Amino acid sequence: MVFSCTILCQFLLSGCQIFPTSTSDDFSRVRPLLDLADAHIARGDLTRALPLVIQAESIAPDVESVQLKRAQILVRQGDLMHAARLYERLDEHSPAVSLAYAKFLKDSGEPDQALDMIAVACESVDFVNRYEALKIRASLLVDTGQFDAAASDLSKLAKMKIADSEIQLLRVEVELKRGSIEQAALLYQALPTTQKMMPESRRVEKEFQRIRDQLKIVGRDFGPNNF
C-alpha cells in the first residue's frame, strides 16, 4: 500500500500523466503558442511564427489546428509542395481541413478539386466558418459556369447575413447570367441606395443597360425598371 502511494506521488510531483490527455486539453496547452504565432504572421514575420508552431507541434502533434497553422506558414513561405503533402495527410472529413485545403486548391488554380474538397465544410451546419465556406464555393461555382448551383448557395448566404452587399450584388449578377432578368431586377431594386452607390454596382448597372439596349433593338421593352 505504501509502495503504491509512493509511486502515485512520484507521478504527481514529476508532472507525468497517468491518463492520456484529450484533444481539447492538448489544444489548451498550445493555444498561447498559436495565438502568438498568429500575431507574428499578421506582422509578416514568419521567422518568429514558425518556431512557435514547431514547438506547439512537439507538444501536441495530433492537434488539427497546429497542423493547419503549419500548412498556412508553408504556403506563405512559398513551400507549396510541402503544404500540399501536409494537407493530403490531414482528415478531409474535418470541416476545418475541408475549408483550408479547398482555399489552397483554389489559390493553386484547381477549381474543380477545390469544389470537391469544400463540400464537407459547406454541408456541416454547425461549422462556425460555414458562411466563409459557402461564399468561397459560390465564387468557385460562378467561375466554373455553374450558375444554378451558385444561385442556390447565394440564396442561402443572403439569409445567413442580410447586410453583406457583396453577396447581394453577386446574386444579381448570377441571375443575369442565368437569364433571369426580372429576378435580377427585383433583387437589385431591393438593395439600399447606399449599396447602389458602390463601385461594384456600376458594373451591374452597365449590364442592365446593355440588356436594355439589346431589347430595344428587337423591339422589346425592358419594363418599368429604373436604374
C-alpha positions as CSV (number, residue, x, y, z in Angstrom):
1,M,0.0,0.0,0.0
2,V,2.8,2.4,1.0
3,F,4.7,1.4,-2.2
4,S,1.6,2.2,-4.4
5,C,1.2,5.6,-2.7
6,T,4.8,6.4,-3.2
7,I,4.6,5.7,-7.0
8,L,1.4,7.8,-7.2
9,C,3.1,10.7,-5.5
10,Q,6.1,10.4,-7.8
11,F,3.9,10.6,-10.8
12,L,2.1,13.7,-9.5
13,L,5.2,15.5,-8.5
14,S,7.0,14.8,-11.7
15,G,4.1,16.1,-13.8
16,C,3.6,12.8,-15.5
17,Q,0.0,11.8,-16.6
18,I,-1.5,8.5,-15.6
19,F,-4.3,9.0,-18.1
20,P,-3.8,10.4,-21.7
21,T,-5.0,14.0,-22.2
22,S,-7.9,14.7,-24.5
23,T,-7.5,16.7,-27.8
24,S,-9.2,19.7,-26.1
25,D,-6.6,19.6,-23.3
26,D,-3.8,19.4,-25.8
27,F,-5.2,22.4,-27.7
28,S,-5.4,24.4,-24.5
29,R,-1.8,23.7,-23.9
30,V,-0.7,25.0,-27.3
31,R,-3.2,27.8,-27.8
32,P,-1.0,30.5,-26.4
33,L,1.8,29.5,-28.8
34,L,-0.6,29.5,-31.8
35,D,-2.0,32.9,-30.8
36,L,1.5,34.4,-30.6
37,A,2.3,32.8,-33.9
38,D,-0.8,34.4,-35.4
39,A,0.4,37.8,-34.1
40,H,3.7,37.3,-35.9
41,I,2.0,36.2,-39.1
42,A,-0.2,39.3,-39.0
43,R,3.0,41.4,-38.9
44,G,4.5,39.4,-41.7
45,D,7.3,37.8,-39.6
46,L,7.2,34.1,-40.4
47,T,10.7,33.6,-38.9
48,R,9.2,34.1,-35.5
49,A,5.9,32.4,-36.2
50,L,7.4,29.1,-37.4
51,P,9.4,28.2,-34.3
52,L,6.3,28.7,-32.2
53,V,4.3,26.3,-34.4
54,I,7.1,23.8,-34.4
55,Q,7.1,24.0,-30.6
56,A,3.3,23.5,-30.5
57,E,3.7,20.6,-32.8
58,S,6.2,18.9,-30.5
59,I,3.7,19.3,-27.6
60,A,0.6,18.3,-29.4
61,P,1.4,16.7,-32.8
62,D,-2.1,15.4,-33.3
63,V,-4.0,18.7,-32.8
64,E,-5.6,19.7,-36.1
65,S,-5.2,23.4,-35.6
66,V,-1.4,23.0,-35.2
67,Q,-1.1,21.2,-38.5
68,L,-3.3,23.7,-40.3
69,K,-1.2,26.6,-38.9
70,R,2.0,24.8,-40.1
71,A,0.4,24.4,-43.6
72,Q,-0.6,28.1,-43.6
73,I,3.0,29.1,-42.9
74,L,4.3,26.8,-45.6
75,V,2.0,28.4,-48.1
76,R,3.0,31.9,-47.1
77,Q,6.7,30.9,-47.4
78,G,6.0,29.6,-50.9
79,D,6.7,26.0,-50.0
80,L,3.6,24.8,-51.9
81,M,4.6,21.2,-52.4
82,H,5.3,20.7,-48.7
83,A,2.0,22.4,-47.9
84,A,0.2,20.1,-50.4
85,R,1.7,17.0,-48.8
86,L,0.7,18.1,-45.4
87,Y,-2.9,18.8,-46.4
88,E,-3.1,15.4,-48.0
89,R,-2.2,13.7,-44.7
90,L,-5.0,15.6,-42.8
91,D,-8.6,14.4,-42.3
92,E,-10.6,15.6,-45.3
93,H,-13.8,14.8,-43.3
94,S,-13.0,17.6,-40.9
95,P,-14.8,20.9,-41.8
96,A,-11.7,23.0,-40.9
97,V,-9.4,20.9,-43.1
98,S,-12.0,20.9,-45.9
99,L,-12.1,24.7,-45.9
100,A,-8.4,25.3,-45.6
101,Y,-7.4,22.7,-48.2
102,A,-10.1,24.0,-50.6
103,K,-8.7,27.5,-50.3
104,F,-5.3,26.2,-51.0
105,L,-6.5,24.3,-54.1
106,K,-8.5,27.4,-55.3
107,D,-5.4,29.6,-55.0
108,S,-3.4,26.9,-56.8
109,G,-5.6,27.1,-59.8
110,E,-7.5,23.9,-59.2
111,P,-11.2,25.0,-59.0
112,D,-12.7,21.6,-59.7
113,Q,-10.7,19.9,-56.9
114,A,-11.4,22.8,-54.6
115,L,-15.2,22.4,-55.2
116,D,-14.9,18.7,-54.3
117,M,-12.9,19.4,-51.2
118,I,-15.0,22.3,-49.8
119,A,-18.2,20.2,-49.8
120,V,-17.7,18.9,-46.2
121,A,-17.3,22.5,-44.8
122,C,-20.4,23.7,-46.7
123,E,-22.7,20.9,-45.6
124,S,-21.6,21.0,-41.9
125,V,-24.4,23.1,-40.5
126,D,-22.7,23.6,-37.1
127,F,-19.3,24.6,-38.6
128,V,-18.5,28.1,-37.3
129,N,-16.9,29.1,-40.6
130,R,-19.6,27.7,-42.8
131,Y,-20.5,31.1,-44.2
132,E,-17.0,31.6,-45.5
133,A,-17.0,28.1,-47.0
134,L,-20.3,28.8,-48.8
135,K,-19.1,32.1,-50.0
136,I,-15.9,30.5,-51.5
137,R,-18.0,27.7,-53.1
138,A,-20.4,30.2,-54.7
139,S,-17.4,32.1,-56.2
140,L,-16.0,28.8,-57.5
141,L,-19.3,27.8,-59.0
142,V,-19.6,31.2,-60.7
143,D,-16.0,30.9,-62.1
144,T,-16.8,27.4,-63.5
145,G,-20.1,28.5,-65.0
146,Q,-22.3,26.5,-62.7
147,F,-24.8,29.4,-62.2
148,D,-27.8,27.4,-60.9
149,A,-25.8,25.8,-58.1
150,A,-24.2,29.2,-57.4
151,A,-27.6,30.8,-57.1
152,S,-28.6,28.2,-54.5
153,D,-25.6,28.9,-52.3
154,L,-26.0,32.7,-52.7
155,S,-29.7,32.4,-51.7
156,K,-28.6,30.6,-48.5
157,L,-25.8,33.2,-47.8
158,A,-28.3,36.1,-48.2
159,K,-30.4,34.6,-45.5
160,M,-27.4,34.0,-43.2
161,K,-26.2,37.6,-43.4
162,I,-28.6,40.1,-44.9
163,A,-26.3,43.1,-44.9
164,D,-23.5,41.5,-47.0
165,S,-23.6,43.8,-50.0
166,E,-21.1,41.7,-51.9
167,I,-23.4,38.7,-51.8
168,Q,-26.4,40.7,-52.8
169,L,-24.7,42.1,-55.8
170,L,-23.3,38.7,-56.8
171,R,-26.8,37.3,-56.6
172,V,-27.9,40.0,-59.1
173,E,-25.0,39.1,-61.5
174,V,-25.7,35.4,-61.3
175,E,-29.4,35.9,-62.1
176,L,-28.4,37.9,-65.1
177,K,-26.0,35.2,-66.2
178,R,-28.8,32.6,-65.8
179,G,-31.0,34.8,-68.0
180,S,-33.4,35.6,-65.1
181,I,-33.6,39.3,-65.9
182,E,-36.8,40.0,-64.0
183,Q,-35.5,38.3,-60.8
184,A,-32.2,40.2,-61.2
185,A,-34.1,43.5,-61.5
186,L,-36.2,42.7,-58.4
187,L,-33.1,41.8,-56.4
188,Y,-31.3,45.0,-57.5
189,Q,-34.2,47.3,-56.8
190,A,-34.4,45.9,-53.2
191,L,-30.9,46.9,-52.5
192,P,-30.4,50.0,-50.2
193,T,-29.4,53.2,-52.1
194,T,-26.0,53.2,-50.3
195,Q,-25.2,49.8,-51.8
196,K,-26.2,51.0,-55.3
197,M,-23.6,53.8,-55.0
198,M,-20.7,51.3,-54.6
199,P,-18.3,50.9,-57.5
200,E,-19.3,47.2,-57.9
201,S,-22.9,48.4,-58.5
202,R,-21.8,50.3,-61.6
203,R,-20.8,47.1,-63.3
204,V,-24.2,45.6,-62.6
205,E,-26.0,48.8,-63.9
206,K,-23.9,48.6,-67.1
207,E,-25.0,45.0,-67.7
208,F,-28.6,46.1,-67.2
209,Q,-28.1,48.9,-69.7
210,R,-26.6,46.5,-72.2
211,I,-29.6,44.2,-71.9
212,R,-32.0,47.2,-72.2
213,D,-30.2,48.3,-75.4
214,Q,-30.4,44.8,-76.9
215,L,-34.1,44.5,-76.1
216,K,-34.8,47.8,-77.8
217,I,-33.1,46.5,-80.9
218,V,-35.5,43.6,-81.2
219,G,-38.4,45.9,-80.3
220,R,-39.0,44.7,-76.8
221,D,-39.4,46.9,-73.7
222,F,-37.2,46.3,-70.6
223,G,-40.1,47.2,-68.4
224,P,-40.7,49.9,-65.8
225,N,-37.4,49.2,-64.0
226,N,-35.5,52.3,-63.3
227,F,-31.8,52.1,-62.6
